[in-house]
Structures are given as C-alpha cells and as structure tokens.
C-alpha cells in the first residue's frame, strides 16, 4: 500500500474560497490522501459548503467542527488526528496544482528526506510572482534559518517529526516560530523546482494591514531564542539564529509596521526593535551572514532611524 499523506486545512469564514481549495486537494494525482479540514467556528456559509463537499468526497475528506480557537489550535487538532506517514498544510484561501503531492512524495521518498519543498506562486489581484522556496537538496539545517521561505504550506514533512511539535496558541506569525523550532530536527532536506502552491494575496491579509498583534512577532523571536537555549543548541546555531532574529525585526516587522500609516506609532516600534536587537545580539554587525555582500545584508547591517523612515514612506500604501 502506498504511503498516506495527511493535509491539514484550518478554515474560518472562507465561503468564497474553500471550494476551490478543497477541490484542488481531492483531485490530486496522488491517490492516498486524507484531507483534514478544521472548521474553526465559521459564522458564514463555510460549514454548509463543507458539508456538501464531505458528501461529495466522503472517503477523502474529514471535517472537524470546532469552536473558534484560532489557526494555531486548529492546526494542532489536525496534527493530533492525522494518520499519514507524511503531513502537509494548506491555507483555506489558497490552492495547489493537481500533481503537487505526487511530486513532493516522489521526492521525499527518493532519498528518505525529512522535509521537501516546492516553489510557489504569489497571486495578487493584478499580477503573479513566482517565489523560490530557498531550499536546496542536502542543505544543512543551519542554512534553513537563513535561506528558507518560512511558510508551512509549500512543504511536505515526515509525520514522526512534525508530531513532536505544536503551534503556539492565539499568536500571529506562529508558522515562523514553528518552523524555526523544527529545523534543527531535520537531517536531510530536499526540494523540487516546480511552482505547485498558489498563495492568494488580499488587501485584508495580515501581510498588508496593521494590527497590534504584529508585536507578537517579537515575542515569537524571543521565544525562539529561549527555545534554542533550553535545548542546548543556542551556541551551535548562534550565527544563524542571530541573523534570523535581526532579519525579522529589521525587515518583516518594520515593513509591516509601516502599514499602520501612523508615523508616531511607527517610530515607537522602530525604537523597540532597535533596543531589542541591541539587548539580545549586541554584536550582530559582525555576523557572517550580515557581512555578506548583498543589498539585504547591507540594509540589516546599517539599519537605523533614517533607513526606517525611507521604508515607512515606501511601504505604507503598497501591497507587496
């Protein structure tokens, strides 16, 4: 019997998108798939639509009804009930190519990989952009912290590894924390060059809107440092962890903070991350990755208040 793959799909109020998502999964060319949908207390027609899909695909689709507990707890429920040898994650407003899991499965068993990734396509209202996974075959797990596109959904994982971990409840950017906690457990990593996952962008996505929960990204990065320290691997991964910490605070956090369109609020956040980085990694400018000769590294090395103001005016009205 061929290996079972479990695909976990948390959903909340996605009546307009959920059918497209689920049909892209039930029509996979890989046959032994269980699709675990956690309806996270939806208040629109999502529940009725899922009931119809379940009736149409009774052998492939498992629908779990839940009170609204948030995406992290919904994914945790999915991990707990998954029967597959391998696990994948799909967001409910996205969709995949019909051969995504056949290709990822072929790759993951080809050399007993712990995780494999594909490229993806970012779908904007007016354009599409292909996104490289940042992962290469046999890449050392240290390099994942530096290069990998830190998203859950373009990957297939060994269930025996994934089931050791859980998502932090009721937090934004939970996938960043989850993945970076997971990476040290991965001994063999692979990738395919195909773009198989379609990541749909909307104007109300957390990527393009401001919410005070953005500050949870800082909490998650602090938790990651604490996690590596408690596991006794901080020194082993110090350079990579330092780079990751600085990149998310000076890069992702600042870019999304600009969406607040409130300069005083923005300036306050800039001061917070500057103090955070100085406190946790005072010598970050000596980091080997930050001293690589490319534009991103130069930005991180020389980031300051002036740089942040440029980012604010560039990003506050952009959807990118």
N, C-alpha and C positions, 0 to 999 in steps of 0.2 A: 504493500500500500504506500502511496506517495505521501510525503510529509504534509501535515496540516499546517496552514497559515492562519493565524487569528489577526483580524484587522479591527482595531478599536476606533469607534467613531462617536465622540461625545457631541450632543446636539442640543441647542437651546434656541427656540424661536427662529427656525430656518425653513419656514414653509415654502419659500420661493426657491430654495436651493437644494433641499435634501433629496429630492427625487433624482436630480442629475448626479449627485454624489453617489447615492446607493446604486443606481443603475450602472455607473462606471465600475463598481465593485462586483456586482453579481454577474456581470458579463465578462469577467476576466478569463483569459485563455488558460490560466492555471486553475485546475478543477477543484482541488481540495482546500477550500477556503471557508472559514466561518467569519461572518461579519457581525461584530458585537456593537450594537447601537445603544448608547445610553441616553435616553430622553430625559434631559436634566430639568424636569419641571416646566416644560414649554407651556406657554399660555396662548399660543396661536394655534394654527391648524396642523402643526408638526405631528402631534400624536395621531390624529386621524390619518394623515398621509402615511405614517409609518405602519399603521395597522393594515392599510391597503397593500403596502409593499410586502409586509410579512405574509399576507395571504397569497400574494403572487410568488413569493420566493421562500416557502416555509422551511426548506432544507438548508438554506444558506444564511438566513437572517435570524439573528437573536436580538430581540428588542427588550431592553430592561427599562422599566418605568421607574423614575426616581423623583423625589422632591428636589427642588433646586439646591444643589450643593456646590456648584461651580465646576469648571472644566477639570481642575486637578483631581477632585474626588471622583468625578465621573470616569476619568481615565483609570484611576485606581481601582474602581469597581470592575472595569474591563480587564485589567491585568489579573485580578483575582479569579475571574471566571474563565479566562482564556485557556483553551485546551491545546493550542497549536504548539508545534516544535519551534515555530518562529512567530514573531509578533511584529505588526506594523501599525502605524497610526495615520488616520486621515481626518482632516478637519471637515466639518459638515457643509461648508460653503465652497469646498474645492472639489476637484475630480481628477481622475487619473486615466492614463492610456490603458487600453484593454489588455496589453501584454506586460504591464509594469511588474506584477508579482511573479509572472513566469520568468521574466528576465532576472529579477532580483534573486529568486530562488535558485535558478541555474547558477548564478554567480556565487551565492553563499555556500552552496554545497560543493562547488568546484574545488575549493581548497580549504574547506572547513573554517570559513571565516566566522568571526563573532558578530560582525555587522557589515552590511554593504549599503552603498548609497547610489542614487541616480541623480542626474541633474534635474532641474525643474524649470517651469515657465511661469513668470510672474505676469498675470493678466490684469492690465489696467483698463479703464473704460475706453481709452483711445490708443492703446499700444500694448505690445507684448515684449518682454525682455527675458532672455534665457539666462538662468543662474547656474553657475557651476557649483557642484557640491563641495569643492575644496578638498576632496578626499581622493587619495590615490592608493593603488594596491600596495599592501605591506607597509603602509605609512606607520611610523612609530606612533603609539598612542599619545605621546607628548605633543606631536605635531597637530593632533586634532584640536587641541585647545587654541592653537594659533591660526590654523587654516580652515577648519571645517565650518561650513554654513550651519550654524547652531539652531537647526529646526528638527522636529521629530519626524515629520511626515515623508521625507524623501528617502527613508531608510527601512531596512529590514533587519531585525535583531534576533539573536538566539534567545528564546524564552527563558532558558535557565539562568541567563544573566539579567535580563530585564526584571524578572520576578523578585530579585533581591532588593529592588528599589521601589519607592513610591514618590508621587508628586507632592510637593508642599501645598497643603490646602489653602484655598482662598487667597492666592497670590498671583499677581501678574508676572510674566516672564518666568513662569515655572519651568518651561522647557529648557531655558538656558541653564538653570541650576541643575535640573535632572540630568541633562546630557553631560555636563562637565563633571558631575559626580560619577557618572557611568564610565567615562572614557578610560580611567586607569585600569578598569577591569577587562578592557578589550585588548587581546593579544595579537589578533590577526584581523586586519581591516581591508575591505575591498571596495571597488566602485565600478560602475558602468558609465559610459559616456552619453547614453541616451537620456533625453529630457522626457520623463514619464509622468511628472506630477504638475498639475496646473493649480497654481496658487492665486486665488482670485482676490484682487485688491478693491476695497470700497472706501469711500471717504470717511465712514464712521469706524474704520478699523483702528485699533489701539496704536497702530503704526503712525497714523496721521492725525490723531486727536490727542488733546492733553487731558490728563486726569491725575489727581494727586497720587494715585496708585503707582505712577511712574517711579516714585521714590522706593517702591518695593524692589526695584532692580538693584538699588544699592544694598538693601537688606539681603537680597539673594547672593550678591557677590561677597558680602561679609560672611554669610553662612557657608559659602564655598571655601573660603579661607579657613574657617573654623573646622569644616569637614576634613580638609586635607591635613590639618594639624592633628586632629583627633585620630586619624587613620595612620599617622606616622609617615605620610608621603609628601609633606609640605616641602622639605628640602629637595627631594627628588624632582619635583615639578615646579620649583620656585620660579624659575625664569619664565616658564610658560604661563603659570598662574598670575604672575605679576603683569605680564603683557596683556592677558585676558582681562584682568581687573581694570587696568588703565584704559584699554580699548573700549570697554563697555561704558565706563563712566565718562570719559572724554569724547567718545564717539556716539554710541547709541543713545545714552542718557541726554547728552547736550542737544543732539539733533531733534529728539522727541520733545524735550523741554521747550524748544523754540516754538512748538505748535501752540503753546499757551497764549501767544501773542500779547503777553503782558510782560513788559521788559523788567519791571521790578521783581516779579516772580522769577523770571528767567535769571536775573543777576543773582538772586538769593541762591538758586540751585547751583549756579556756577561756583559760587563761593563754597558751598557744601562739598561738591565733588573735589575741588582743589584741596580742601582741607583733608578729605577722606584719603585721597591718594598719598598726600604728604605724610599722613599718620601711619598708614599701613605699609607703604612702599616708598620710603623717603629717597631711596637711591634709584628710582625707576628709570631715570635718564641714562643710566649705564646698562640697562637691559639689552641683551644681544639682539633681540627682535626689534626693539625700538630704534636700535642703531643701524638697522638695515637701510640701504639707500633707496627708499621709495617714498612717494608722497604721503602715504598713510602714516608711515613711521615718523617722518619729519613733523607731521601735524601733531602726533602724540608727544613727541619729544619737546616741542616748543609751544604746546598749548598754553594759553594764558587768557586773561580777560579780553584782550584785544581780539584774539582769534575767535573767542566765543561770540563777540558782538557781530563779527562778519557772518558766522554761522546763523545767528539769530535772524538777521535781515535776509539771508539767503533761503532759510528753511521755513520761516513762519507761515508762508502761504503756499508752499509747494506740496504736492502729493507725489512723493518719490521715495 
